[in-house]
Amino acid sequence: MKNITRPGYEYLAAFMLGKVIHDLTAKFCDLYIDKKSRTHDQMVQAARSNCQNVAEGYSNPSLKAYIKLAGIAYGSNEELTKDYQDFLRQRNLPIWDKNDERIKRFREFWVVWVTQTSLNTPMLPSSPAEAANMLLTFCNLDGYLLKRLVASLMEKHEKEGGLTEKMYRRRIEYRKCH
C-alpha cells in the first residue's frame, strides 16, 4: 500500500470519530428513520457537519474562524446526540447507563485509519436500541473531543494571537527592515 499524506486534521481523533459517526448515522437513518422525513436528512446533515466543519476550520488561515467552525461542529454533534436520545425515548427504548458493560465496550473503541481511504468503522448493531446507544456513546465521546479541541484552540489564540495580529507583527518587522 502506497503511503498517503493526509492533511493534519485527518489525524485528529475528533475528525476521525466524526467520520465514523457520519458513516454509521447514514446507515442507521436508512434502516430506522423514514427517508422522506426531515429527521432523516437532519440527522445525516448534523453528522456530516461535525467532521466537515473540523476540516474547514483546520484549513482556514484564521484561528478565530477555526475556533468558530470547531464550535459549530460541537453544536452539530450536540444536535445529533439529542436526536439519538429522542429516537430511544420516542420508541420506549432504554438509554443505557454509562456504567453499563455494553457502553463500556463502546467507549473502548479507538478509531484509526486502516487503509488509505477507510477507518476501522465498527459494524452497526442489528438491534435499533443497541445501534442508537452505540451512536449516542460515540456522539458523547466526540462531544468531549470537540470541546477539548475548542479549548486548545482558544488557549493557542490566547498565547499566539490571531491572524490579524500575526499579519500586523510581520508588517511592523517588514517596515523595520525596509
C-alpha positions, -999 to +999 in steps of 0.1 A: +000+000+000+014+034-010+018+058+019-007+087+017-001+121+030-031+134+048-040+169+059-033+173+097-070+174+106-075+139+093-054+127+123-075+145+149-095+119+169-125+143+168-124+143+130-119+106+126-146+097+151-169+123+134-164+104+101-173+071+117-204+087+133-213+102+099-210+068+081-229+049+108-256+076+111-263+074+073-267+036+077-288+040+109-311+065+093-316+044+062-326+015+085-347+032+112-358+067+101-383+073+073-362+085+043-389+111+035-388+126+069-370+158+078-354+140+107-336+116+084-320+145+065-312+165+096-295+136+114-273+128+084-265+165+078-257+170+115-233+141+114-217+154+082-214+189+096-194+176+125-164+164+106-167+188+077-165+219+100-134+205+116-118+201+082-129+235+070-117+252+102-084+235+102-078+246+066-087+282+073-058+306+079-077+324+107-075+308+141-106+327+151-125+310+122-112+276+132-125+281+167-158+292+153-161+262+130-150+237+157-177+252+178-202+247+150-190+211+148-196+207+185-231+221+181-239+198+153-227+169+174-249+180+203-279+182+179-272+146+167-268+135+203-303+148+211-317+131+180-304+097+192-318+104+227-352+113+211-351+082+189-347+060+220-372+079+242-399+080+215-398+043+209-397+035+247-362+020+242-337+023+271-308+048+272-281+026+287-263+040+318-227+050+313-216+022+336-235-005+316-210-031+303-222-025+267-215+012+270-181+005+285-173-017+254-184+011+231-162+035+249-132+013+243-135+019+206-104+038+192-107+050+157-077+046+133-070+047+096-068+011+083-063+018+046-057+049+026-094+056+024-111+038+053-113+039+091-119+009+114-156+016+114-175-009+135-205-028+122-238-012+131-256-035+156-287-051+143-309-040+172-321-005+170-317+000+208-281-012+206-273+008+175-287+040+189-269+035+222-236+029+204-240+060+183-251+080+213-220+069+231-198+078+201-215+112+200-208+117+237-171+108+231-169+131+201-185+159+220-158+156+247-131+156+220-146+186+202-149+205+235-112+198+241-103+209+206-121+242+210-104+248+244-070+240+230-076+264+200-087+291+224-056+286+245-034+288+214-052+320+204-046+335+238-008+326+236-001+333+200-028+357+189-048+356+157-042+361+120-047+399+122-022+402+150+004+380+132+000+400+100+004+432+119+036+420+136+050+409+102+042+443+087+060+461+115+090+438+110+089+445+073+089+482+079+119+480+102+139+462+075+129+484+046 
